[in-house]
Amino acid sequence: MNDLQLKNLKPTDKTQVRHLGKGLYLYHLPNDRKVFRYHYRLDGKLRKYMLGEYPQMTLAAIRKELERVRGTD
């Protein structure tokens, strides 16, 4: 997925969740908000960490933030 594809996504009546790889998920809400979350497990429980929102942060910035959060930068 790239920024142009993100920009062209159309909202639906339900929240759409798209897996973008390495634990990164895009939540596309019915009000057309696009929120990026990182899914990870801690003590066997699924945890979600909000990385940012599109278009305030570009996809490249989100991926960089994901690397920082994961400790892989």
C-alpha positions as CSV (number, residue, x, y, z in Angstrom):
1,M,0.0,0.0,0.0
2,N,1.2,3.5,-0.8
3,D,0.0,7.1,0.0
4,L,-2.0,7.3,-3.2
5,Q,-3.9,4.1,-2.4
6,L,-4.5,5.4,1.2
7,K,-5.8,8.7,-0.1
8,N,-8.2,6.9,-2.6
9,L,-9.8,4.5,0.0
10,K,-13.5,5.0,0.3
11,P,-15.3,4.6,3.7
12,T,-17.9,2.0,4.2
13,D,-20.6,1.6,6.9
14,K,-18.3,-0.7,9.0
15,T,-14.7,-0.3,10.2
16,Q,-12.3,-1.9,7.7
17,V,-9.1,-3.4,9.1
18,R,-6.1,-4.1,6.8
19,H,-2.9,-5.8,7.7
20,L,0.1,-4.1,6.2
21,G,2.8,-6.4,7.6
22,K,5.1,-6.6,10.6
23,G,2.2,-6.1,13.0
24,L,1.0,-2.8,11.3
25,Y,-2.7,-2.5,10.8
26,L,-4.8,0.2,9.1
27,Y,-8.2,0.9,10.7
28,H,-10.4,2.7,8.2
29,L,-13.4,4.0,10.1
30,P,-16.8,4.8,8.7
31,N,-16.2,8.6,9.2
32,D,-13.2,8.2,6.8
33,R,-10.6,8.4,9.6
34,K,-7.5,6.3,8.8
35,V,-5.7,5.2,12.0
36,F,-2.5,3.0,12.1
37,R,-2.1,0.6,15.0
38,Y,0.7,-1.8,15.9
39,H,-0.5,-5.2,17.2
40,Y,1.8,-7.1,19.5
41,R,1.6,-9.7,22.3
42,L,2.7,-9.1,25.9
43,D,2.3,-11.9,28.4
44,G,0.1,-13.8,25.9
45,K,-2.4,-10.9,25.5
46,L,-2.9,-9.0,22.3
47,R,-2.0,-5.3,22.7
48,K,-2.6,-2.5,20.3
49,Y,-0.5,0.7,20.1
50,M,-1.7,3.7,18.1
51,L,1.1,5.0,15.8
52,G,-0.7,7.8,14.1
53,E,-3.4,8.9,11.7
54,Y,-3.4,9.5,8.0
55,P,-2.9,12.2,6.5
56,Q,-1.3,13.9,9.5
57,M,1.5,11.3,9.2
58,T,2.5,9.8,5.9
59,L,2.8,6.0,5.4
60,A,6.6,6.4,5.4
61,A,6.5,8.2,8.7
62,I,4.3,5.6,10.2
63,R,6.7,2.8,9.1
64,K,9.6,4.7,10.6
65,E,7.6,5.1,13.9
66,L,6.8,1.4,13.8
67,E,10.6,0.6,13.6
68,R,11.2,2.9,16.5
69,V,8.5,1.3,18.6
70,R,9.6,-2.2,17.7
71,G,13.2,-1.3,18.4
72,T,14.4,-2.3,15.0
73,D,15.6,1.1,13.7
